[in-house]
């Protein structure tokens, strides 16, 4: 072991004595050093880490040794690192690289996030190796790297030319730097429009893809790939920055950057026709980007040092004609192809015994050369030597006749270059282009009314959302037939949901009475449900839901013998309204007939005669339709008939029915038992004009039964 090695060992032991402190227990450490708040975006203000870094006194770092690092094969070294190494092959490349990959739902929320980082040491030099690389890092709270008092020391023993060693780490939850939005304006050419198609209608839609930088750093090398999904061939692609190209069913937009909080957009047109109501899938969108000279976690690089081949000379030339006086010089020579930073040089007087036995602290009084913070770069391409001359001993001191002995301390390091980068990727699920469709129906409670009847006829209008897009505004343009009127203030409206009770929304509808007051004309009634999404009990008309409207149609002076076709048109819109003229429309109609009133004329008679034996009677009932065919204009034989006539008579108590011989029916009468008598009932389906129906039957009384006069004359008919 040389004197210099012994001195170095003693000096190291002394430094350990001076700086080593008892390590605090884990619980004490946590109490003294609360965890740093997580930082999701931090750019350390370090252009180049200090060389010959020294840990501040009192701070303790967690040590990561070379065995904690991974040797990365040269083929796995990224292109940016190789290029940086080629441009700076005279330095050690200190790499801090992070990557975050996100999967985003169509609504913009994060589904998954995978983020990792790497601290690497790359020797791009082709000739020389470097050894004993020490580096220090802080602000590690957003990673899984171990630290004491926020400090981590990474030690690399040796790096061969072209070798890369790295420590990988995981990042905690962080947010993406880029926000992606895709909108489809199905009213191309208009400033705004909905993300909705009308079923079976050919539409030219404009798609806009917007990328926004939501970070405080510039994003470069931005590339966005938009899959077209179920959208048809794209055309008229426009961007203000970057370039675009088609790759099958994909548009790739690349070669642009985004300033902090800046946005760029790409637009293109597609031709769409929805043949079914299922939403059209817009396809995924993928974005990749790079943030240079920064990391997402905010790790701070404090500095590094490292060593390479070198030589230190000390010249001791006795001055001619002056015995015991010496011209001396110390020279440091960089023998490598690295750039070396020389920071400190000391020369001190020391005998062999002093080298062995003296402590370093005793050396300060013997300093001859004391150069601190030299910061001199020794480049293999220019000047690779540094020399300092001195005279020994001092002229006021006695000559030294023996060959003087000097100790020396030279601190230097291979220069390093810090390379920070962040690579992000976002895969965002494709949204949907929903399809709007609507059906409407109209019904009358009674399809035919008589001119002599004043009862109202309930009208029902129903518009149903049969598409996948929620509807909002809804208008019924209802037709009021001639001769009828309606009370606009009595119109009722409901939301109808499958399996639920109707929700009364009458208070939120608006009705507009017919402008024309002449009830003899066909007129329009407008019923409007506007801004349905603003009402708590509606929240828009979703797929499968209906709006039902009821009102009473009041006959005033309808024309007899007429049949009116009464149409209704429903006009619907979506939450983001279609431009004027692009509304969703559906029509239906209902028929209502006006039946002339027929004044009925009938003759009813009853004949009672004695039968063949005592207490037996033969009875005849007569029912005549006195109307004649064509007696009233527009009245047909069918209309003059008397349909569904029921004839009733009484069978007194104590009598039984012997026979029945209806002329118009071969059915026996139906017997309806009463308390003191039985009702005989005959059903006659039709009595034609000027036709008389005769019903004959005979009854017989039990012994003692009396056929009373009032009972004999009683006749019940309907």
Buried (B, 14 or more C-beta within 10 A) or exposed (E): EEBEEEBBEBBEEEEEEEEEEEEBEEEEEEEEBEEBEBBBBBBBEBEEBBBBBEBEEEEBBBEBEBEEBEEBEEEEBBEBBBEBBEEBBBBBBBBBBBBBBBBBEBEEEEEEBEBBBBBBBBBBBEEBBBBBBBBBBBBBBBBEBEBBBBBBBBBBEBBBBBBBBBBBBEBEEBBBBBBBBBBBBBBBEEEEBBBBBBBEBEBBBBBBBBBBBBBEBBBBBBBBBBBBBBBEEBEEBEBEBBEBEBEEBBBBBBBBBBEEEBEBBBBBBBBBEBEEBEBBBBBBBBBBBBBBBBBBBBBBBBBBBBBBBBEBEBEEEBEEEEEBBBBBBBBBBBEBBBBBBBBBBBBBBBBEEBBEEBEBEEBEEBEBBEBEEBEBBBBBEEEBEBEBEBEBBEEEEEBBEEEBBBBBBBBBBBBBBBBBBBBBBBBBBBBBBBBBBBBBBBEBBBEEBBBEEEEBBEBBBBBBBBBBBBBBBBBBBBBBBBBBBBEBEEBBBBBBBEEEEEBEBEEBBEBEBBEEEEBEEBBBBBBBBEEBBEBEEBEBBBBEBBBBBBBBBBBEEBEBEBEBEBBBBBBBBBBBBBBEEBBBBBEBBBEBBBBBEBEEBBEEEBEEEEBEEEBBBBBBBBBBBBBEBEBBEEBEEEBBBBEEBEBBBBBBBBBEBEEBBBEBBEEBBEEEEEEEBBBBBBEBEBBBBEBBBBBBBBBBBEEEBEBEEEBBEBBEBE
